[in-house]
Amino acid sequence: MSSTLALIFNVIINVAILLVFLRFLMQLAAINFFNPVVQSTVKATKVVDILNRSLPVVAKGRVNLAAIILLIILYLLKVWGLSHLDIGINIFDVHYKNLAAGIDSLLLGTLMAVTDGVITFCRYLIFAAIIMSWVVMFTQNRGPYAEAIQDLAEPLFAPFRKIMPNMGMIDLSPLFAILALLIIDIVMANVSLSVMSGFR
């Protein structure tokens, strides 16, 4: 029963986090609002619009503070929930163990979860963008899903394209983006291990 409850909780909270994070990134990347993927995401995250009534949207309408706050709240719920579902911890998120013992550890666990979630999502997004670029190249058709994925991934590639020489058809920016994420992931893992050891 506990494992089933942990599974249901994990699936629901991860879907909610994914939708809110997509909403934030789509606005940040300024994806075409009339794209069906964007429209569906906006409809599924109406709660962000409710929070927007009292929170400003900054950076010329591209940074949605309501989505950021909601994302942090969802991650707080995830860390707190998984730390209280002992079986769920062992199945899904071992590094959440004992993190809800106090406020400090709960906030630390949330920060770790947010960082880990962002890195994981960006990694999947890069692979999806690579696959979609191949699909578009072979089919010569850029559908709404391919457009949304490639536009979302573009801010990850842009910094590397600025410093790399133009190689024509060969684009190595996804490779460098993956390597950068790998380095960040290793650094964050070492930091989290050293901080976690301090809580023991």
C-alpha positions as CSV (number, residue, x, y, z in Angstrom):
1,M,0.0,0.0,0.0
2,S,2.8,2.4,0.9
3,S,4.7,1.7,-2.3
4,T,1.5,2.3,-4.4
5,L,0.9,5.6,-2.6
6,A,4.5,6.6,-3.2
7,L,4.2,5.7,-6.9
8,I,1.0,7.7,-7.3
9,F,2.4,10.7,-5.4
10,N,5.6,10.7,-7.3
11,V,3.9,10.5,-10.7
12,I,1.4,13.3,-9.9
13,I,4.0,15.7,-8.4
14,N,6.4,15.1,-11.3
15,V,3.7,15.8,-13.9
16,A,2.8,19.0,-12.1
17,I,6.4,20.1,-11.9
18,L,7.0,19.3,-15.6
19,L,4.0,21.3,-16.7
20,V,4.8,24.4,-14.6
21,F,8.5,24.2,-15.7
22,L,7.5,23.9,-19.3
23,R,5.2,27.0,-18.9
24,F,8.1,28.9,-17.4
25,L,10.6,27.9,-20.1
26,M,8.1,28.6,-23.0
27,Q,7.6,32.1,-21.7
28,L,11.3,32.6,-21.1
29,A,12.2,31.3,-24.6
30,A,9.4,33.5,-26.1
31,I,8.0,30.6,-28.1
32,N,5.1,31.4,-30.5
33,F,2.1,31.7,-28.2
34,F,-0.2,30.3,-30.9
35,N,1.8,27.0,-31.1
36,P,-0.7,24.2,-30.0
37,V,1.9,22.8,-27.6
38,V,2.1,26.2,-25.8
39,Q,-1.7,26.6,-25.8
40,S,-2.1,23.2,-24.2
41,T,0.5,23.9,-21.5
42,V,-1.0,27.3,-20.7
43,K,-4.5,25.6,-20.3
44,A,-3.0,22.9,-18.0
45,T,-1.4,25.5,-15.8
46,K,-4.2,28.0,-15.2
47,V,-3.1,28.3,-11.5
48,V,-0.1,30.3,-12.8
49,D,-2.4,32.8,-14.3
50,I,-4.2,33.1,-10.9
51,L,-0.9,33.8,-9.2
52,N,0.0,36.3,-11.9
53,R,-2.7,38.6,-10.7
54,S,-0.6,39.4,-7.6
55,L,2.9,38.8,-8.9
56,P,4.6,40.7,-11.7
57,V,6.1,39.3,-14.8
58,V,9.6,40.8,-15.2
59,A,12.3,41.0,-17.9
60,K,9.9,42.4,-20.6
61,G,7.3,39.7,-19.8
62,R,9.7,36.7,-20.2
63,V,10.4,35.8,-16.5
64,N,7.2,34.6,-14.8
65,L,7.7,34.9,-11.1
66,A,4.4,33.1,-10.4
67,A,5.7,30.0,-12.2
68,I,9.0,30.1,-10.3
69,I,7.2,30.3,-6.9
70,L,4.8,27.6,-7.8
71,L,7.7,25.4,-9.0
72,I,9.5,25.9,-5.6
73,I,6.3,25.1,-3.7
74,L,5.9,21.9,-5.8
75,Y,9.5,20.8,-5.1
76,L,9.0,21.5,-1.4
77,L,5.9,19.2,-1.4
78,K,7.9,16.6,-3.3
79,V,10.8,16.6,-0.9
80,W,8.5,16.7,2.1
81,G,6.3,13.9,0.7
82,L,9.1,11.6,-0.3
83,S,10.9,12.0,3.0
84,H,7.7,10.9,4.8
85,L,7.1,7.9,2.5
86,D,10.0,5.7,3.5
87,I,9.4,3.1,0.8
88,G,9.0,5.9,-1.8
89,I,12.5,7.2,-0.8
90,N,14.1,3.9,-1.5
91,I,12.3,3.4,-4.8
92,F,12.6,6.9,-6.3
93,D,14.9,9.4,-4.5
94,V,17.5,8.1,-2.2
95,H,19.1,11.5,-1.7
96,Y,15.9,12.9,-0.1
97,K,16.4,10.6,2.9
98,N,16.2,12.4,6.3
99,L,15.9,15.8,4.5
100,A,12.6,16.8,6.2
101,A,14.0,16.5,9.7
102,G,14.0,20.3,10.0
103,I,13.4,23.4,8.1
104,D,17.0,23.9,7.1
105,S,17.3,20.3,5.7
106,L,13.9,20.7,3.9
107,L,15.1,23.8,2.2
108,L,18.4,22.2,1.3
109,G,16.6,19.2,-0.1
110,T,14.4,21.4,-2.2
111,L,17.4,23.3,-3.6
112,M,19.0,20.0,-4.5
113,A,15.8,18.7,-6.1
114,V,15.3,21.8,-8.1
115,T,18.9,21.8,-9.4
116,D,18.7,18.1,-10.2
117,G,15.4,18.5,-11.9
118,V,16.6,21.4,-14.1
119,I,19.7,19.6,-15.1
120,T,17.8,16.4,-15.9
121,F,15.1,18.2,-17.9
122,C,17.7,20.2,-19.9
123,R,19.6,17.0,-20.7
124,Y,16.4,15.3,-22.0
125,L,15.5,18.5,-23.9
126,I,18.9,18.5,-25.7
127,F,18.5,14.9,-26.8
128,A,14.9,15.6,-27.9
129,A,16.1,18.7,-29.9
130,I,18.8,16.6,-31.6
131,I,16.3,13.9,-32.6
132,M,13.8,16.5,-33.8
133,S,16.4,18.2,-36.0
134,W,17.0,14.8,-37.7
135,V,13.3,14.3,-38.1
136,V,12.9,17.8,-39.6
137,M,15.9,17.2,-41.9
138,F,14.5,13.9,-43.3
139,T,10.8,14.9,-43.5
140,Q,11.3,18.6,-44.4
141,N,8.3,19.3,-42.1
142,R,8.7,21.4,-38.9
143,G,5.5,20.5,-36.9
144,P,4.4,22.2,-33.7
145,Y,6.1,19.7,-31.4
146,A,9.4,19.9,-33.3
147,E,9.1,23.7,-33.3
148,A,8.4,23.9,-29.5
149,I,11.3,21.5,-28.6
150,Q,13.8,23.2,-30.8
151,D,12.8,26.7,-29.6
152,L,13.0,25.5,-26.0
153,A,16.5,24.1,-26.5
154,E,17.8,27.1,-28.4
155,P,18.8,29.2,-25.3
156,L,20.9,26.2,-24.2
157,F,22.8,26.1,-27.5
158,A,23.1,29.9,-28.1
159,P,26.0,30.6,-25.7
160,F,28.1,27.9,-27.3
161,R,27.3,29.1,-30.9
162,K,28.6,32.5,-30.0
163,I,32.0,31.2,-29.0
164,M,32.4,28.4,-31.6
165,P,33.5,29.0,-35.2
166,N,31.0,28.6,-37.9
167,M,31.3,25.0,-39.2
168,G,28.4,25.1,-41.7
169,M,26.1,22.1,-41.5
170,I,27.9,20.7,-38.5
171,D,26.5,22.0,-35.2
172,L,28.6,21.0,-32.1
173,S,26.7,23.2,-29.7
174,P,24.5,20.4,-28.4
175,L,27.6,18.3,-27.6
176,F,29.1,21.2,-25.6
177,A,25.8,21.9,-23.9
178,I,25.7,18.2,-22.7
179,L,29.3,18.4,-21.5
180,A,28.5,21.6,-19.6
181,L,25.5,20.0,-17.9
182,L,27.6,17.0,-17.1
183,I,30.2,19.2,-15.4
184,I,27.5,21.1,-13.5
185,D,25.9,17.8,-12.4
186,I,29.2,16.4,-11.1
187,V,30.0,19.6,-9.2
188,M,26.5,19.7,-7.7
189,A,26.7,16.0,-6.7
190,N,30.0,16.7,-4.8
191,V,28.5,19.8,-3.1
192,S,25.4,17.9,-2.1
193,L,27.4,15.0,-0.7
194,S,29.6,17.3,1.4
195,V,26.6,19.2,2.7
196,M,24.6,16.1,3.4
197,S,27.5,14.7,5.4
198,G,27.2,17.8,7.6
199,F,23.6,16.9,8.5
200,R,24.6,13.4,9.7
